[in-house]
């Protein structure tokens, strides 16, 4: 197999992982909107809409969506890395960046929801603090993605080295012993 074919194969795998991660992102965005709407209706019916409880629940919903998206990105991009015929550390770094972008896309919507709720309940001064809290979850999610993909690549590489070394040892054994080993 030539290098050009292998590079196309890796590009296809990366594209598939991105498509699957983006599809889940769209589901997460829709679920987040529905969840926040339900929180607002529930708290309005209970007369607690203007309380900090609403903000806490909205922030928790955004964090939960981030963690679910992290899990999806890890799963899909690890799959891509495991299927690649040839993989390099630089390609894995491309996967890390690609996978992390879904967290950034989710942040845009989460930020919009948080700002909107803070305005509705009359506490716009809390936006910065809530976004800082959300960003810490997002940074952790991106770190988790990077660690999972890099360690997955390292494990794969170590396995290839072991299997390659095993093959070489068996081959040498056959040569030295003169026959089947």
N, C-alpha and C positions, 0 to 999 in steps of 0.2 A: 504494500500500500504506500503510495507516495505521500509526501508532506502536504501537498495541496488538497488532496482528498481528506486527509485527517483534519486539516484546518477547517474545511467545510463542515465536516462531521461535528467538530467542536462548536462551530457557530450555530449549527442546527440545534444541538443540545441546549446551548445557552438560550436560544430563541424560544424553544419549547418550555424551558423552565420559566422564562420571563412571561410567556403567555399564560401559563398555569398560575403563576404568582399574581399576575394582573387580574385574572378572572376571580381569584379569591379576594383580591383587593376590592374589586367592584362589589362583591358580596358583603365584605366587611363594611364598606362605606354605606351601603343600603341598610344593613343591620344597625349600624351606629346611628343613623338618622332616625330609624324607627325606635330604637332604644331611648334616645334622648327625647323624642316626642312622647313616648310612654311615661318617662320620668316626669316630664313637665305636666302632663295631664293628671298623673297620679298625685303629684304634690299640689297642684292647683285644686283638685277635688278635696284634698285634706286641709287646705288652707296653709300649706307650708311652702308654697312656691317661692316666696321671697326670702327663704331661709338659706343658711349655709349648707343645709342638707342637700338641696338641689344641686348646688355647685359640686359638692363632694361626689354625688352620684354621677353627674355628667363627666367629671374628671375620671372617675373610676371606669366608666364606660369607654372613654377614650383610651385609657391605659390598657384595658382588657382587649380592645380592638388591636392595639399596637402589639401586644404579646401574641395574639392569635396570628397576626400577619408575620411576626418574627418566626413563629413555628412553621408556617407555610413556606416562607422563603428558605428556611433551613432545609426543610424536607425536599423541596423541588430542586434547589441548587445542588444539594448533596447528591441527588439522583443524577443530575447532569454530570457532575464531576465523576461519579462512579461509572458512568456509561462511556466516558471518553476513552478512545483508543490510545491517544497520546495526550497527556496533560502536563502542563508546566506550572510553576509557581506564578508566573505572570498571568496565565489564563485564570488561575484560581483567584488572583487579585481582581481580575475583571469581573468574575462571578460575585465576589464580595461587594464590589461597587454596585453592580446590577441589582443584587438582592437587597441592598440597603436602600435603593431608590424607592422601593415600595413603602418603606417606613416614612420616607420624606413625603411621598404622595398622600399618605394617610395623615401626616401632620398638618398639611394644608387644610384638610376638612375638619380635623379635630380643633385646630386653632379657630376656625370660623365658628364652630359650634360653641366653643368656650366664650369667645367674644360676644356672640349673640345672646347667650344666657346671662352673662354678666351685665350686659346692657338692659335686658328685660327685667332683671331683678333689682336694677339700680345700684350695682356694685362694680362699675367699670375699673375701679382702682385695683381690683383683685386679679385682673387679666394677667398681668406680668407674673405674679406669684404662681398662678395656676399653670401658666405656660412653662414656667421654669420647672415645676414639678413634672409636667408631662414630658418635657425635654430630657429629664434625667432617665425616665423610662425608655425613651427613644434611643438615647445613647447606649443604655444597657442592652437594648434589643440589637442594635447594630454591632456592638461588641460580641454579643452571643452569636450572631450570624457569622462574623469574621472568624471567631474562634472555632465554630463548628466546621466551617468550610476548610479552614487551614489545617485543622487537626484531621479532618477526613482525608484531605490530600496527603498529609504526612503518613497516615496509617496505610493508605493505598500505596504510596511510594515504598514504604517499608515492606509491605506485603509483596510488591513486585520485586524488590531487591532480594527478599528471602526466597521467593520462588525461582528467581533467576540464579541465585547462588546455589540453590538446591539442584537445579538443572545442570549447572556447570560441574558440581561435585559428582553427580551421577554420571555425567559424560566422562569426566576424568577417571572415575572408578572403572568404567567400562574399558577405557583405553589401557589403563594400567593392568587390570585383571585379564584383559583380552577376551571380551565376550560380554554377555548380558550380566548386568549387575542388579 
